[in-house]
Amino acid sequence: METLDNKVIVYDDACPMCQAYTAGFIKAGWLKERKGFASVGPEMLAKIDFDRARHEIPLLDTQTGEVTYGLNALFLIIGERMPVFKPLFQSRWFRPLLYPLYQIITYNRRIIAGIGAPKSGCDCAPDVNLFYRWLYISLAVAGGIWLSFPVFGTETLSENIFIFTHLGLLLGGIFVPKRLDFVGHWATVFLATSFVLRVMPGGAWLAVGVALGLAGWIWRLRWDKVQ
């Protein structure tokens, strides 16, 4: 663990997912320190390629000034704590296999989490990458359809209400200013509520009611992000 003693991971503190897994590294003792971008001082920020760091999380060595980014940073942390995975991380095929998934998450992390810019400090929001945005939307919609298919196949009134409510909301997206962000949020809500619909015990009306209630609550939290 001495390899990581002087390492500081710098994360997007506006993103709950980034907060969670970096906090997990600290709590598990895998790292000693983390810093959110909104609280990073100019001296530390000057050592980081900020444009790259918005898309690939940086791991800074405070002694040497060396910075490791993205998957390489995560592989370094996990590999030092769990050496059994080092051969896998060093293989030629594993990183190219995982890289697209990392890119989908990092470019869409604020859409997935439903959050905006921090109220103060440095904002490390990723660029809008059309390829990864539409790839995420396509995968989320496909996942929602797959989760909901056994329910949709029954073609009952309750499931049709679920379908047309989501489709109606999607069509309503033409009236919002940030249409691409809207579709991304819509796909996220559709995937989440389709999962609830799939696993919810009880009758169809109860499952649909809970799923649509959850959709309304999620949209209430996200609506200002598409205005």
C-alpha positions as CSV (number, residue, x, y, z in Angstrom):
1,M,0.0,0.0,0.0
2,E,3.0,2.3,0.2
3,T,2.6,3.0,-3.6
4,L,-0.7,4.8,-2.8
5,D,0.4,6.6,0.4
6,N,1.0,9.9,-1.4
7,K,-1.9,9.6,-3.9
8,V,-4.9,11.9,-3.9
9,I,-7.9,11.2,-6.1
10,V,-9.7,14.3,-7.4
11,Y,-13.3,13.7,-8.1
12,D,-16.4,15.4,-9.4
13,D,-18.0,16.4,-6.1
14,A,-21.3,17.3,-7.9
15,C,-21.7,13.7,-8.9
16,P,-23.2,11.3,-6.3
17,M,-21.7,8.3,-8.0
18,C,-18.2,9.8,-7.9
19,Q,-18.7,10.8,-4.3
20,A,-19.8,7.2,-3.4
21,Y,-16.9,5.2,-4.9
22,T,-14.2,7.6,-3.9
23,A,-15.6,7.6,-0.4
24,G,-15.5,3.8,-0.6
25,F,-11.8,3.9,-1.4
26,I,-11.1,6.0,1.6
27,K,-13.3,4.0,4.0
28,A,-11.7,0.8,2.9
29,G,-8.3,2.2,3.5
30,W,-7.3,1.9,-0.2
31,L,-6.5,5.6,-0.3
32,K,-5.7,8.2,2.4
33,E,-7.1,11.3,0.7
34,R,-9.6,12.5,-1.8
35,K,-10.5,16.0,-2.9
36,G,-13.5,17.4,-4.8
37,F,-12.8,19.6,-7.8
38,A,-14.9,22.4,-6.2
39,S,-12.5,22.6,-3.3
40,V,-9.2,22.0,-5.1
41,G,-6.7,24.9,-4.7
42,P,-5.0,26.5,-7.7
43,E,-1.6,24.9,-6.9
44,M,-3.0,21.4,-7.1
45,L,-5.2,22.3,-10.1
46,A,-2.1,23.5,-12.0
47,K,-0.6,20.0,-11.8
48,I,-3.6,18.4,-13.5
49,D,-4.7,18.5,-17.2
50,F,-8.1,19.9,-16.4
51,D,-9.7,19.2,-19.8
52,R,-8.6,15.5,-19.5
53,A,-9.6,15.3,-15.8
54,R,-13.2,16.3,-16.7
55,H,-13.5,13.0,-18.6
56,E,-11.0,10.8,-16.8
57,I,-10.7,10.9,-13.0
58,P,-7.2,12.0,-12.0
59,L,-5.0,10.4,-9.3
60,L,-2.2,12.8,-8.3
61,D,1.0,11.9,-6.6
62,T,1.7,14.8,-4.2
63,Q,5.4,14.1,-4.0
64,T,6.3,13.5,-7.7
65,G,3.5,15.5,-9.3
66,E,2.8,12.5,-11.5
67,V,-0.9,12.2,-12.5
68,T,-2.6,9.0,-13.6
69,Y,-6.0,9.3,-15.3
70,G,-9.2,7.3,-15.8
71,L,-9.1,3.5,-16.0
72,N,-5.4,3.5,-15.4
73,A,-6.0,5.3,-12.1
74,L,-8.7,2.9,-11.0
75,F,-6.6,-0.1,-12.1
76,L,-3.7,1.2,-10.1
77,I,-5.8,1.6,-6.9
78,I,-7.6,-1.7,-7.2
79,G,-4.4,-3.6,-8.4
80,E,-2.4,-2.4,-5.4
81,R,-5.1,-3.5,-3.0
82,M,-6.0,-6.7,-4.8
83,P,-2.9,-7.9,-6.7
84,V,-4.7,-10.9,-8.1
85,F,-6.3,-8.6,-10.6
86,K,-3.1,-7.0,-11.9
87,P,-2.6,-9.6,-14.7
88,L,-6.1,-8.9,-15.9
89,F,-5.6,-5.1,-15.8
90,Q,-2.4,-5.5,-17.8
91,S,-3.9,-7.7,-20.5
92,R,-4.3,-6.4,-24.0
93,W,-8.0,-7.2,-24.3
94,F,-9.4,-6.2,-20.9
95,R,-8.9,-2.4,-21.0
96,P,-10.3,-2.0,-24.6
97,L,-13.3,-4.0,-23.5
98,L,-13.9,-1.8,-20.4
99,Y,-13.0,1.5,-21.9
100,P,-16.3,2.1,-23.8
101,L,-18.3,1.4,-20.6
102,Y,-16.1,3.9,-18.7
103,Q,-16.6,6.5,-21.4
104,I,-20.4,6.0,-21.4
105,I,-20.6,6.6,-17.7
106,T,-18.1,9.5,-17.5
107,Y,-19.6,11.5,-20.3
108,N,-23.2,10.9,-19.0
109,R,-22.6,10.9,-15.3
110,R,-24.6,14.0,-14.6
111,I,-27.4,12.8,-16.8
112,I,-27.5,9.4,-15.0
113,A,-27.3,11.0,-11.5
114,G,-29.6,13.9,-12.4
115,I,-27.5,16.7,-11.1
116,G,-26.2,20.1,-12.3
117,A,-23.2,22.2,-11.7
118,P,-21.9,22.8,-8.1
119,K,-23.1,26.1,-6.5
120,S,-19.5,27.3,-6.0
121,G,-16.0,26.4,-6.9
122,C,-14.6,24.6,-9.9
123,D,-17.1,22.9,-12.2
124,C,-15.6,19.8,-13.9
125,A,-18.7,19.0,-16.0
126,P,-17.8,16.7,-19.0
127,D,-18.3,17.8,-22.6
128,V,-21.4,16.7,-24.4
129,N,-20.2,13.8,-26.6
130,L,-22.9,13.0,-29.1
131,F,-21.7,9.5,-29.7
132,Y,-21.6,8.5,-26.1
133,R,-24.8,10.4,-25.3
134,W,-26.8,8.6,-27.9
135,L,-25.1,5.3,-27.1
136,Y,-26.2,5.7,-23.5
137,I,-29.7,6.6,-24.5
138,S,-29.9,3.6,-26.8
139,L,-28.7,1.2,-24.2
140,A,-30.9,2.7,-21.5
141,V,-34.0,2.5,-23.7
142,A,-33.1,-1.1,-24.8
143,G,-32.6,-2.0,-21.2
144,G,-36.0,-0.5,-20.2
145,I,-37.7,-2.4,-23.0
146,W,-36.1,-5.6,-22.1
147,L,-37.0,-5.2,-18.4
148,S,-40.6,-4.3,-19.3
149,F,-41.2,-6.8,-22.1
150,P,-42.9,-9.4,-19.9
151,V,-45.2,-6.8,-18.6
152,F,-45.8,-5.1,-21.9
153,G,-46.6,-8.5,-23.4
154,T,-49.7,-8.8,-21.3
155,E,-51.2,-5.7,-23.0
156,T,-53.4,-4.9,-20.0
157,L,-54.8,-1.4,-19.5
158,S,-52.4,-0.6,-16.6
159,E,-49.3,-1.5,-18.6
160,N,-50.6,0.5,-21.6
161,I,-51.0,3.5,-19.3
162,F,-47.4,3.1,-18.2
163,I,-46.2,2.9,-21.9
164,F,-48.2,5.9,-23.1
165,T,-47.3,8.0,-20.1
166,H,-43.6,7.7,-20.9
167,L,-44.2,8.1,-24.7
168,G,-46.3,11.2,-24.1
169,L,-43.6,12.7,-21.9
170,L,-41.0,12.0,-24.5
171,L,-43.0,13.8,-27.2
172,G,-43.4,16.7,-24.7
173,G,-39.7,17.0,-24.7
174,I,-39.8,19.1,-28.0
175,F,-41.0,22.0,-25.9
176,V,-38.0,22.1,-23.5
177,P,-34.9,24.2,-24.2
178,K,-32.3,21.4,-23.6
179,R,-33.8,18.6,-25.8
180,L,-30.8,16.3,-25.8
181,D,-30.4,16.5,-22.0
182,F,-34.2,15.9,-21.8
183,V,-33.9,12.7,-23.8
184,G,-31.0,11.5,-21.7
185,H,-33.0,12.1,-18.5
186,W,-36.0,10.5,-20.0
187,A,-34.1,7.4,-20.9
188,T,-32.7,7.2,-17.4
189,V,-36.2,7.5,-15.8
190,F,-37.6,5.0,-18.2
191,L,-34.9,2.5,-17.4
192,A,-35.3,3.0,-13.6
193,T,-39.1,2.8,-13.6
194,S,-39.1,-0.2,-15.9
195,F,-36.8,-2.0,-13.4
196,V,-39.3,-1.1,-10.6
197,L,-42.1,-2.4,-12.7
198,R,-40.3,-5.6,-13.3
199,V,-39.5,-6.4,-9.6
200,M,-42.4,-4.8,-7.9
201,P,-44.5,-7.5,-6.1
202,G,-48.3,-7.3,-6.1
203,G,-50.8,-6.7,-8.9
204,A,-50.2,-4.9,-12.2
205,W,-52.0,-1.7,-11.1
206,L,-49.9,-1.4,-7.9
207,A,-46.7,-2.0,-9.8
208,V,-47.6,0.6,-12.5
209,G,-48.8,3.1,-9.8
210,V,-45.5,2.8,-7.9
211,A,-43.4,3.0,-11.1
212,L,-45.3,6.2,-12.3
213,G,-45.1,7.7,-8.9
214,L,-41.4,7.1,-8.8
215,A,-41.1,8.6,-12.3
216,G,-42.9,11.7,-11.2
217,W,-40.7,12.1,-8.2
218,I,-37.5,11.7,-10.2
219,W,-38.7,14.2,-12.8
220,R,-39.5,16.7,-10.1
221,L,-35.8,16.5,-9.1
222,R,-34.5,16.7,-12.6
223,W,-36.9,19.2,-14.3
224,D,-34.7,22.2,-13.8
225,K,-31.8,20.5,-15.5
226,V,-33.6,20.6,-18.9
227,Q,-34.8,24.2,-18.8
